[in-house]
Amino acid sequence: MNNYKRIKQITQAAPAHMVGDGFKVRNFIGQSLWQDLSPFLMLDYNEPWQVLPTQHPRGVDVHPHKGFETVSIAWSGMVSHEDSSGGKGTIGPGDVQWMTAGSGILHKEFHAQEFSEKGGEFHMAQLWVNLPAAHKLTPPAYQDLLDAQMGRYELPDGKGSIRIIAGELNGVKGPARTFTRINMYDAQLQAGADWHFSLPDGDTLGIVVMKGNLLVNDEQQARTGDMIVFSHHNTDVHIESNNDAHLLVLSGEPIREPISAYGPFVMNTKQEILDAIAEFNSGKFGELN
């Protein structure tokens, strides 16, 4: 008898829309999935997109956040980040930016100047990760996680390579510092790969199929563009790839607290949202040109 996590549903992302003039994204996680996929609140996926050269980098100018974390993952292209806590960096293929908004921050993100001048393929994702009430007012912080720092787990016979960004897989740990237990895997599988892994009973799990066709838990087909949402119960997952596949695996210990969200603020109560707006308007999130 297996102990597979039950598949609750398979969803697709919303139609693409622009965020600023630099990110052409489709959102996989809306409010209806907050409980199923806690602590993940949003996943904006920028599918591979050919960007023309320009002298004026595309992106999103200064804007605020409070009460959660943003995680930007790069597969192709380059993005530069700067925030009011002093965090600053540029990521390229394989790198990740992990920003803790916490008690309040201003930030901006643009295609890097070097990439903008050359143009080319741009392929990225940004996640919003909730913070529990006990850490919503933590000081803002920034982690630059480079590809060389990622944990790596290799499947037998060279059938796949899994990068561990956060959490661990079979004893291999990722570099991200997190406030709750999170596993974030970036998996490249070859045709015929056979991958078993286990998670703590009660943890959430979502798998985004960025490329490929899969058989999941010996019963369900999934293909490019699907997000597989699992039940919290049980522990095991079995993936067989029919062809070359690229997956983003997101799991974590759910935060069982009320959520009150408005625009770039995610708190626990409506009053806390009103407080966040007042703090932003009074300049308490710092300064950023």
CORJOFEN-V350539 format. One line per field, one symbol per residue. ss: DSSP state (H for helix, E for strand, C for the rest). burial: + if it has 24 or more other C-alpha atoms within 12 Angstrom, else -. A space follows every 10 residues. Layout:
ss=???
burial=???
This chain:
ss=CCCECCEEEE EECCCCEEEC CCEEEEECCC HHHHHHHCCE EEEEEEEEEE ECCCCCCCEE EEEEEECEEE EEEEEECCEE EEECCCCEEE ECCCCEEEEE CCCCEEEEEE ECHHHHHHCE EEEEEEEEEE CCHHHCCCCC EEEEECHHHC EEEECHHHCE EEEEEECEEC CEECCCCCCC CEEEEEEEEC CCCEEEEECC CCCEEEEEEE ECEEEECCCE EEECCEEEEE CCCCCEEEEE ECCCEEEEEE EECCCCCCCE EECCEEECCH HHHHHHHHHH HCCCCCCCC
burial=---++++--+ +++------- -+++++++++ --++++++++ +++++++--- +-----++++ --++++++++ ++++++++++ +++++-++++ ++++++++++ ++++++++++ +++-++--+- ++++++++++ +++-+++--+ +++++++--+ +++++---++ +++++++++- --++++++++ ++++++++++ +-++++++++ -+++++++++ +++++++--+ ++++++++++ +++-++++++ ++++++++++ +++++---++ +--+++++-- -++--++--+ ----++---
